[in-house]
Amino acid sequence: MVDTVEQDLETGADLRKASQLAYFLTLGHLEHAARTQPSHLALYNTFMGAATDLADEGIEMGLFIWAEAHILRAGELRAEYVNCHPRTGLLPFFARAAEPVSV
C-alpha cells in the first residue's frame, strides 16, 4: 500500500489516496493469494466484520473500494517511470528499455 497524491480533474486540488499494485502471472495465482496471503485475509476479515456490525446497527458505510484487473498477453505491459527510485513499481522485476517507447 502506497500513499499517493492524485489531482482532481476538474479543480486540480490534491486528493490524498492510497494505491496498491499487484502483478500476477495468472488468475490462478491471484485466487491463491487472495485465499492464503495472511495480510489480505486479516484485512478482509476485519473489514467484513466491521461492515456487518455497522449494517446490523443500521449505519451505512461511506467507503468505496475500486479494484481493476487487466489480463495481458506476453509483451503487452508497458509501464513508464520518470525520475523514480529503481525499486518503484515493476522496475525491479522486468528488463528496462533505455529510452521511452513511442506508441
C-alpha positions in Angstrom: 0.0 0.0 0.0 1.4 3.4 -1.0 0.2 6.8 0.0 -0.2 8.8 -3.2 -1.4 12.3 -4.1 -3.7 12.5 -7.1 -5.3 15.6 -8.6 -8.9 16.3 -9.1 -9.5 16.6 -12.9 -11.9 19.5 -12.5 -10.3 21.6 -9.8 -6.7 20.5 -9.8 -6.9 20.1 -6.0 -4.7 17.5 -4.4 -6.5 14.3 -3.3 -4.8 12.1 -0.7 -5.2 8.4 -1.8 -3.7 5.0 -1.2 -2.8 2.8 -4.1 -1.7 -0.8 -4.3 -0.3 -2.6 -7.3 -0.1 -6.3 -7.7 1.2 -8.3 -10.6 0.2 -12.0 -11.0 1.3 -14.4 -13.7 -2.2 -16.0 -13.9 -5.7 -15.6 -12.4 -4.9 -18.8 -10.5 -2.0 -17.0 -8.8 -4.4 -14.2 -7.9 -7.0 -16.5 -6.5 -4.4 -18.4 -4.5 -3.0 -15.2 -3.0 -6.5 -14.0 -2.1 -7.2 -17.2 -0.2 -3.9 -17.7 1.6 -2.0 -14.4 2.0 -2.2 -13.6 5.7 -2.3 -9.8 5.5 -5.1 -9.9 2.8 -7.1 -12.4 4.9 -6.7 -10.2 8.1 -7.8 -7.1 6.2 -10.7 -8.8 4.6 -12.0 -10.4 7.8 -11.6 -7.2 9.8 -13.4 -5.2 7.1 -16.2 -7.7 6.7 -16.7 -7.8 10.4 -16.9 -4.1 10.8 -19.2 -3.8 7.8 -21.5 -6.4 9.2 -21.5 -4.7 12.6 -22.4 -1.3 11.1 -25.1 -2.8 8.9 -26.6 -4.5 12.0 -26.8 -1.1 13.6 -28.4 0.5 10.5 -25.3 2.5 9.7 -24.5 3.0 6.1 -20.8 2.9 5.2 -19.3 5.7 3.2 -16.5 3.7 1.7 -15.8 2.9 -1.9 -13.3 0.3 -3.0 -12.2 0.2 -6.6 -10.4 -2.8 -8.0 -9.3 -3.1 -11.6 -7.8 -6.1 -13.3 -6.2 -6.4 -16.7 -5.4 -9.6 -18.5 -2.5 -9.1 -20.8 -0.7 -11.3 -23.3 3.1 -11.5 -23.2 4.7 -8.2 -24.3 1.6 -6.1 -23.8 2.6 -4.5 -20.5 4.3 -1.1 -20.8 4.9 0.9 -17.6 6.7 4.3 -17.7 8.5 5.7 -14.7 10.1 9.1 -14.8 12.7 10.1 -12.2 11.7 7.2 -9.9 13.7 5.2 -7.4 14.9 1.9 -9.1 12.7 -0.2 -6.8 9.5 1.7 -7.8 6.5 -0.3 -9.1 7.5 -3.1 -11.5 11.1 -1.8 -12.2 12.9 -4.3 -10.0 11.2 -7.3 -11.8 11.5 -6.6 -15.5 14.1 -5.5 -18.0 14.1 -1.8 -18.7 14.1 0.0 -22.0 16.9 2.7 -22.2 14.6 5.1 -24.0 10.8 5.6 -23.8 8.9 3.6 -26.4 6.8 5.5 -28.9 3.3 4.2 -29.4 
